[in-house]
Every structure is written in C-alpha cells, then in structure tokens.
Amino acid sequence: MNYIMWRLAATRVGALSVRFRDVRQKVYEVFYGIPETPPRYRTCVGVVNGAMVFASGRLYVDKHFSGDSKANVRSYDVMFVSRVNKKWTKVILHHCAIQVTAVSGTI
C-alpha cells in the first residue's frame, strides 16, 4: 500500500509548493542523476500541452506554417496513402497467389 500511495503522491507533487518539489528533486538527483529542476515555465507548458495536445499543436501550426505548406502536406498525405495502398495490394496479391499455388499442389 505504501508504494501505491507514493506513486499517487509523486504524480501530484508538481502542483504543490516549492518545498515539496525540492524534496522530489532530491529524490530525482539520487535515483536518476538529474542535477536540477527544470524551470517552472517548462512544467506549466508541459501540463498544458499534455492536457490540450491537439489545441496547442493547432496554435503552433497556425503561427509557424503558411497555408501553402498545409496544402503541400495534404498532397503528400494523399500521395503517401496511394503508395501504401499499391504496395499492400501487391503484397496481398502475392500472398494469395502463394496460397493458391500451395493448395493446388504445384509447389
């Protein structure tokens, strides 16, 4: 039961005060060799990104990519799916041919 409580507490330490985070950092330093706590803003950004990964990703894409690059990605996506479909069709047809040949006893 102590291990379960420790894991539960360890997942919530980041939301507690500096005193608790300092204790966690000492544990991380001993067990994992991590010498210092990352800046608080990185922790906050990580929490927001983890909770809203698609929304924050959309904000990043809207800010850093033009409409042309989005259209290019869509065309590459269509091309990629088309190529994958062709390759899988060949693999499946080849596999079926082997099975038919094996069943008919010509191998």
N, C-alpha and C positions, 0 to 999 in steps of 0.2 A: 504494500500500500504506500510506503514512503516513496518508492520510485515513481509511481503514478502521480502523486502529489507534487514531487519535484518537477516532473515533466510539465505538468499543468502550470505550475508557478513560473517555470523557465520560459514558457511561451508568452507570458504576460508581463515579464519584467520590463520590456521596452516601454511600456506605457506608464511605468511607475516613476518615482522620483530618482534623482541623481544618486542618492545613497544606495538604492537597490541596483541600479545599473553599474555602479562601481564594483559592487560585490560580484555581479555577473562577469564583469571584465576581468577581475582577478582570477575567476574560475577559468575563463577562456584563455588567459595567459598561461596558466599552469597546464591545462589539458591540451590546448591546441597551439600554443606559442604565438597567439595574436597579441602583440605588444600594446596596442592602444585601441580605444573605442573609436569607431568611425564618427565623423561629425554628425550632430543631431539632424541636420537637414537631410542627410542621406537616409537616415532611418525613416524620417517622415515621408520622403519621396518614395521610398520602398513600400511603405504601408499603403499609400495612396495608389501607387502603381499596381500593387498586388490586389487591392480591392476593386480597382477600376481599370484593369489592364487594357480593355478594348477602348474605353473612352480616352485614356491618356495616350494610347497609341494613335488614335484618330487625331488628337490635338497635335501630336508630333508630326504626323504625315501632312496635315493641313498647313503647318507652319513651314516645313522644310522641303516640300516637294510641289512642283508645279502641276497643273492639270495635264500637260503633255506627258510627263513622266508616269502619271497614273494610267493614262491611255496606253502607253507603251507596255506597262506591266500587264494590263488586261490582254493585250495582243500576245505577249509572251505566254501568258497563262493559257490562252486558247491553243497556241502552238504546242505547248508542253503536253496538255491533255490529249491533243490529237496524236502526238508521237507516242505517248504511253499507250493509248488505245491501239495503235497499229502494232506496236511491239507485243502487247499482250495477246492480240488476235493471232499473231504468228506463233507465239508460244503455245497457245491453246490448240490451234490447228495442228501443230507439230505433235503435241501430246496426244491428241485424238487419233492422229494417223498412226502413232506408235501403238496405241491400244487396239485399233482396228487390225493392224498387222499382227499383233500378238494373238488376238482372238482367232483370226483366220489361220494361224499357224504357219505363216510364211517366213517367220524369223528363223 
